Amino acid sequence: MKAIFYLATVLILGAMLSCGKSTNSTVTSSNVKETVEMKNAITYKSFVGSGISSFKGILVMGSGNDENNPTAGILDESTDVDLCTKAAQNGYVAAIVQYRKTPGLADWNTSAQEIGEDYNSCITALSAEFNVNKNNSVVGGYSYASFMLLTNSAYYDDLSYCKGLLAPCGGTEATEFKIPIFAIACSGNNEGDYSGKELYEHIDPNSPIKAESSGVTDNSCNTHCGGNWTNQLYAKMVSWMP
């Protein structure tokens, strides 16, 4: 009986600890420490430059997905890793968020709201862990994550405190956003009528975020997410969060 009681106590304590913080792995690559952990009920991979203890701001990225049957976000999409690594090397805290499995096309607006909530939870956790003002943050994501963030910024307030939104290969018919956006896409109208330069031009000219936003249509590619845009995305992030 004592053995059973002891085992039960150990299991309960383990469960309580796992609810607080669970660090799965840490590796160092290119002078950047990458750590997968869970806080605020959200899993993310953080990127922090080796030897850096004071940070310029927070960048949170998210992966693409299948809008017809989306899974939870992944943590190792190369485009996200490249941008987060570059940001970390230059003094920012960066992370890739594992947003939850959402309904996708079955309920587009709910999906956008849920993903916005997950980004906010990730930013909140990073802000506390690395002592960075939550308001000094930028969000972004490729493809599905980009579409979701654009919709969230147009209709919800979850991320309205952020400095800007990086929106590679995403689009929307919305004309007003809560925060400035940077839209970049290949030529070929792969994301609908309003992506890249066309999305920027579609923003209401009276919108207060118009002047800080921009859009590029990359004529060197004509497929969905076919460009290499790490440098452009990083430069825009720095313009919002120097």
C-alpha positions as CSV (number, residue, x, y, z in Angstrom):
1,M,0.0,0.0,0.0
2,K,2.8,2.4,0.9
3,A,4.5,1.7,-2.4
4,I,1.3,2.4,-4.3
5,F,0.8,5.7,-2.4
6,Y,4.5,6.7,-3.1
7,L,4.1,6.0,-6.8
8,A,0.9,7.9,-7.0
9,T,2.5,10.9,-5.3
10,V,5.5,10.8,-7.7
11,L,3.1,10.7,-10.7
12,I,1.1,13.7,-9.4
13,L,4.2,15.8,-8.7
14,G,5.5,15.0,-12.2
15,A,2.2,16.0,-13.8
16,M,2.3,19.3,-11.8
17,L,5.8,20.1,-12.9
18,S,5.1,19.3,-16.6
19,C,2.2,21.8,-16.5
20,G,4.6,24.6,-15.6
21,K,7.4,24.1,-18.1
22,S,8.6,21.3,-20.2
23,T,12.0,21.7,-22.0
24,N,12.3,19.0,-24.6
25,S,15.7,19.7,-26.2
26,T,18.4,22.3,-26.6
27,V,21.0,22.5,-29.4
28,T,23.4,25.2,-30.5
29,S,24.0,25.9,-34.2
30,S,25.6,28.9,-35.9
31,N,26.2,30.5,-32.4
32,V,22.4,30.3,-31.7
33,K,20.9,28.3,-28.9
34,E,17.6,26.6,-30.0
35,T,15.4,25.4,-27.3
36,V,12.0,23.5,-27.6
37,E,9.9,24.1,-24.6
38,M,6.3,24.5,-23.4
39,K,4.9,27.5,-21.5
40,N,1.5,29.0,-21.2
41,A,0.2,25.7,-22.7
42,I,1.9,26.4,-26.0
43,T,5.0,24.7,-27.4
44,Y,7.6,26.7,-29.3
45,K,11.2,26.6,-30.4
46,S,13.1,29.7,-29.2
47,F,16.3,31.1,-30.8
48,V,18.8,33.1,-28.8
49,G,22.2,34.3,-29.8
50,S,25.1,32.8,-27.7
51,G,26.4,35.3,-25.2
52,I,23.5,37.8,-25.7
53,S,21.6,38.7,-22.5
54,S,19.9,42.0,-23.6
55,F,17.5,41.8,-26.5
56,K,16.1,44.3,-29.0
57,G,12.7,42.7,-29.4
58,I,10.7,39.5,-30.1
59,L,10.0,37.8,-33.4
60,V,7.5,34.9,-33.6
61,M,7.1,32.9,-36.8
62,G,4.7,30.1,-37.8
63,S,4.7,27.4,-40.4
64,G,2.7,26.8,-43.5
65,N,-0.1,24.1,-43.6
66,D,-2.8,22.4,-45.6
67,E,-5.8,24.7,-45.3
68,N,-8.2,21.8,-46.1
69,N,-6.9,19.7,-43.3
70,P,-4.4,21.6,-41.2
71,T,-2.3,20.0,-38.5
72,A,-0.6,21.7,-35.6
73,G,2.2,24.0,-36.7
74,I,5.7,22.5,-37.1
75,L,8.9,23.8,-35.6
76,D,11.5,23.0,-38.2
77,E,10.3,24.6,-41.5
78,S,13.6,25.8,-43.1
79,T,12.3,29.3,-44.0
80,D,11.2,30.0,-40.4
81,V,14.5,28.6,-39.0
82,D,16.6,30.8,-41.4
83,L,14.8,34.0,-40.4
84,C,14.8,33.2,-36.7
85,T,18.5,32.3,-36.8
86,K,19.3,35.6,-38.5
87,A,17.2,37.5,-36.0
88,A,18.8,35.7,-33.0
89,Q,22.3,36.3,-34.3
90,N,21.6,40.0,-34.4
91,G,20.2,40.5,-30.9
92,Y,16.6,39.5,-31.1
93,V,14.7,36.7,-29.3
94,A,13.0,34.7,-32.0
95,A,10.7,31.7,-31.9
96,I,8.6,29.3,-34.1
97,V,5.3,28.7,-32.5
98,Q,3.5,25.3,-32.7
99,Y,0.0,26.7,-33.1
100,R,-2.9,24.3,-32.5
101,K,-4.7,22.2,-35.0
102,T,-7.4,24.5,-36.4
103,P,-10.6,23.9,-38.5
104,G,-9.0,25.5,-41.6
105,L,-11.4,26.2,-44.4
106,A,-14.2,24.6,-42.4
107,D,-14.2,27.7,-40.1
108,W,-11.7,30.2,-41.4
109,N,-12.3,33.0,-38.9
110,T,-12.2,30.7,-35.9
111,S,-8.9,29.3,-37.2
112,A,-7.5,32.8,-37.4
113,Q,-8.7,33.7,-34.0
114,E,-7.2,30.6,-32.4
115,I,-3.8,31.0,-34.1
116,G,-3.7,34.7,-33.0
117,E,-4.3,33.5,-29.4
118,D,-1.4,31.0,-29.7
119,Y,1.0,33.6,-31.0
120,N,0.0,35.9,-28.1
121,S,0.6,33.1,-25.6
122,C,4.1,32.5,-27.2
123,I,5.0,36.2,-27.1
124,T,3.8,36.4,-23.5
125,A,6.0,33.5,-22.5
126,L,9.1,34.9,-24.3
127,S,8.5,38.3,-22.8
128,A,8.6,36.9,-19.3
129,E,11.5,34.5,-19.9
130,F,13.8,37.0,-21.6
131,N,12.7,40.3,-20.0
132,V,11.6,41.9,-23.2
133,N,8.6,44.3,-23.5
134,K,5.7,42.3,-25.0
135,N,4.8,45.4,-27.1
136,N,8.2,45.3,-28.8
137,S,7.3,42.3,-31.0
138,V,6.8,41.3,-34.6
139,V,4.8,38.3,-35.8
140,G,4.9,36.4,-39.1
141,G,4.4,33.2,-40.9
142,Y,4.6,31.6,-44.3
143,S,1.5,30.5,-46.4
144,Y,-1.3,29.2,-44.1
145,A,0.2,31.1,-41.0
146,S,0.4,34.2,-43.1
147,F,-3.2,34.0,-44.2
148,M,-4.3,33.4,-40.6
149,L,-2.4,36.3,-39.2
150,L,-3.7,38.7,-41.9
151,T,-7.3,37.6,-41.1
152,N,-6.6,37.9,-37.4
153,S,-5.1,41.4,-37.7
154,A,-8.1,42.5,-39.8
155,Y,-10.8,41.3,-37.5
156,Y,-9.4,40.5,-34.0
157,D,-7.3,42.3,-31.4
158,D,-5.1,39.4,-30.1
159,L,-1.9,40.9,-31.7
160,S,-2.8,44.5,-32.0
161,Y,0.1,45.5,-29.7
162,C,2.7,44.1,-32.1
163,K,4.9,46.4,-34.2
164,G,4.2,44.6,-37.5
165,L,3.2,41.5,-39.4
166,L,5.4,39.7,-41.9
167,A,3.1,38.0,-44.5
168,P,5.1,36.1,-47.1
169,C,2.9,34.2,-49.6
170,G,-0.4,35.1,-48.0
171,G,-3.3,37.2,-49.0
172,T,-6.7,38.6,-48.0
173,E,-9.4,40.9,-49.3
174,A,-9.3,42.9,-46.1
175,T,-8.4,46.6,-46.5
176,E,-7.8,47.5,-42.8
177,F,-5.4,46.0,-40.3
178,K,-4.6,46.6,-36.7
179,I,-0.9,46.6,-37.3
180,P,1.5,47.4,-40.3
181,I,2.0,44.5,-42.7
182,F,4.8,43.5,-45.1
183,A,3.3,41.4,-47.9
184,I,5.7,39.5,-50.3
185,A,4.7,36.9,-52.9
186,C,5.8,35.4,-56.2
187,S,4.2,36.6,-59.4
188,G,1.4,34.4,-60.8
189,N,-1.5,35.3,-58.5
190,N,-1.0,32.1,-56.5
191,E,-2.6,33.5,-53.3
192,G,-5.6,35.2,-54.9
193,D,-6.1,38.7,-56.1
194,Y,-4.5,40.5,-53.1
195,S,-1.1,39.4,-52.1
196,G,2.4,41.0,-52.4
197,K,2.3,44.4,-53.9
198,E,-1.4,44.1,-54.7
199,L,-2.2,43.5,-51.1
200,Y,-0.3,46.6,-50.0
201,E,-2.1,48.7,-52.6
202,H,-5.4,47.3,-51.5
203,I,-5.0,48.7,-48.0
204,D,-7.3,51.6,-47.3
205,P,-5.3,54.7,-48.1
206,N,-6.7,56.4,-45.0
207,S,-5.6,53.6,-42.7
208,P,-3.1,54.7,-40.1
209,I,-0.9,51.7,-40.8
210,K,-0.5,52.4,-44.5
211,A,2.7,54.4,-44.2
212,E,4.5,51.7,-42.2
213,S,3.3,48.9,-44.5
214,S,4.7,47.7,-47.8
215,G,4.3,45.0,-50.4
216,V,6.5,43.3,-53.0
217,T,5.6,41.0,-55.9
218,D,8.8,39.0,-56.7
219,N,9.0,38.5,-60.5
220,S,11.9,36.1,-60.1
221,C,9.5,33.3,-59.0
222,N,6.0,32.3,-60.1
223,T,5.0,29.5,-57.6
224,H,3.5,29.6,-54.2
225,C,6.2,30.4,-51.6
226,G,8.9,30.0,-54.2
227,G,11.1,32.9,-53.2
228,N,14.1,33.2,-50.9
229,W,13.0,36.2,-48.8
230,T,14.9,35.9,-45.5
231,N,16.8,39.2,-46.0
232,Q,13.8,41.2,-47.1
233,L,11.7,39.9,-44.1
234,Y,14.6,40.6,-41.7
235,A,15.1,44.1,-43.0
236,K,11.4,44.9,-42.6
237,M,11.4,43.5,-39.1
238,V,14.3,45.8,-38.2
239,S,12.5,48.8,-39.6
240,W,9.7,48.2,-37.2
241,M,11.8,47.1,-34.3
242,P,15.3,48.6,-34.6
